[in-house]
Amino acid sequence: MALAGKHQFGALDETRVTFIEKKIEGNRKDFLQKLLEHNSFDVVVKEEKRKSEEDPQLYTIGVTDMVFNPTLAIFQRRLKTLDGRIVTQDYWNQKTSKTPPQYWRSKK
């Protein structure tokens, strides 16, 4: 699920949450869970039902902070990586582990 400006909320196991991402694989769930817990959010994870045993296990992840919006948090530079750097959009999407201080690319 790509970053979107829309604030999505609902319930996971009778707990009101802001959805972070839905139907994601285990490695993505682990990455987001560690990142959000490091930033002091209470994370709720729910396993999605599988149609068959051969299908991969998917998860839905949310946080109990009902006003949290991941898009705003990233572009307002409010999230920190595990080593204290600012989370960028590419870091959030796991495209890179580098977090340069600017979002734009300078031409050389």
Backbone torsions as a table, in degrees:
resi	resn	phi	psi	omega
1	MET	NA	120.1	-179.5
2	ALA	-76.6	161.4	176.5
3	LEU	-62.9	135.8	178.3
4	ALA	-138.9	150.3	-178.6
5	GLY	-71.9	-18.1	-176.6
6	LYS	-72.7	133.3	178.7
7	HIS	-86.5	114.9	-178.1
8	GLN	-107.2	128.1	179.9
9	PHE	-140.4	162.6	-178.8
10	GLY	177.2	-144.4	-177.9
11	ALA	-133.4	141.5	171.5
12	LEU	-124.8	117.6	-178.9
13	ASP	50.3	49.4	177.2
14	GLU	65.1	16.4	175.7
15	THR	-110.8	125.7	178.5
16	ARG	-70.1	129.4	-176.5
17	VAL	-139.9	159.6	163.6
18	THR	-94.3	123.0	-179.9
19	PHE	-71.5	134.8	175.4
20	ILE	-95.7	-57.1	175.4
21	GLU	-150.3	149.8	179.6
22	LYS	-118.4	148.8	176.3
23	LYS	52.8	58.0	178.7
24	ILE	-111.7	159.8	-179.4
25	GLU	-82.4	169.9	-174.4
26	GLY	-59.9	-42.0	-178.5
27	ASN	-67.1	-36.0	176.9
28	ARG	-68.3	-40.7	177.4
29	LYS	-59.8	-45.9	-179.6
30	ASP	-62.2	-43.3	179.5
31	PHE	-60.3	-51.1	-178.0
32	LEU	-66.7	-39.1	-179.3
33	GLN	-62.3	-47.2	178.8
34	LYS	-62.1	-44.5	-178.5
35	LEU	-63.1	-46.2	-177.7
36	LEU	-70.9	-39.4	177.2
37	GLU	-65.5	-36.0	176.0
38	HIS	-62.5	-30.7	179.1
39	ASN	-92.3	19.8	172.0
40	SER	67.8	34.0	175.0
41	PHE	-101.5	145.5	172.4
42	ASP	-85.6	115.4	-173.7
43	VAL	-99.3	137.0	176.0
44	VAL	-119.7	128.5	-179.1
45	VAL	-121.3	136.7	177.5
46	LYS	-129.9	134.0	175.5
47	GLU	-77.5	133.8	175.9
48	GLU	-80.8	151.6	177.3
49	LYS	-72.6	137.9	178.0
50	ARG	-97.7	144.2	178.0
51	LYS	-73.6	-35.2	177.6
52	SER	-146.3	167.4	-179.4
53	GLU	-66.8	-23.5	-178.4
54	GLU	-77.5	-22.5	-179.7
55	ASP	-69.1	144.9	178.0
56	PRO	-68.7	151.1	177.2
57	GLN	-75.7	126.8	178.8
58	LEU	-113.2	157.5	-175.1
59	TYR	-133.7	156.4	169.4
60	THR	-118.5	134.2	-176.6
61	ILE	-124.1	139.6	179.3
62	GLY	-146.9	169.4	176.3
63	VAL	-123.0	152.3	-176.7
64	THR	-79.4	-9.7	176.8
65	ASP	-76.4	107.0	-173.3
66	MET	-72.4	-14.5	179.0
67	VAL	-100.4	0.3	-179.8
68	PHE	-72.8	130.6	174.9
69	ASN	-126.9	114.8	-175.5
70	PRO	-58.7	-37.0	-179.7
71	THR	-63.6	-47.9	179.2
72	LEU	-64.2	-41.0	-179.0
73	ALA	-62.1	-38.4	-179.7
74	ILE	-71.5	-48.0	-176.5
75	PHE	-77.1	-18.5	172.0
76	GLN	-90.0	1.8	173.9
77	ARG	62.3	41.0	-178.0
78	ARG	-96.6	-11.3	-179.4
79	LEU	-100.3	142.4	179.4
80	LYS	-117.4	146.0	175.2
81	THR	-72.9	174.5	-180.0
82	LEU	-64.1	-25.1	178.2
83	ASP	-101.5	14.8	170.5
84	GLY	92.9	2.5	178.0
85	ARG	-85.8	166.2	-179.3
86	ILE	-79.8	134.9	179.5
87	VAL	-75.1	128.2	175.4
88	THR	-104.9	171.6	-179.7
89	GLN	-62.0	-43.3	179.7
90	ASP	-66.5	-35.3	176.3
91	TYR	-65.7	-44.8	179.3
92	TRP	-58.7	-42.1	-179.3
93	ASN	-82.9	5.1	179.1
94	GLN	58.0	35.5	175.2
95	LYS	-85.7	-26.0	-179.8
96	THR	-153.5	158.5	173.7
97	SER	-100.5	-2.2	178.4
98	LYS	-83.7	144.6	179.0
99	THR	-132.6	77.7	178.2
100	PRO	-64.9	155.8	-175.8
101	PRO	-70.9	-13.6	-179.4
102	GLN	-116.3	155.7	179.7
103	TYR	-91.2	-19.0	-176.0
104	TRP	-95.1	164.5	177.3
105	ARG	-107.2	131.1	178.0
106	SER	-92.1	140.8	179.3
107	LYS	-86.9	137.6	179.0
108	LYS	-117.7	NA	NA
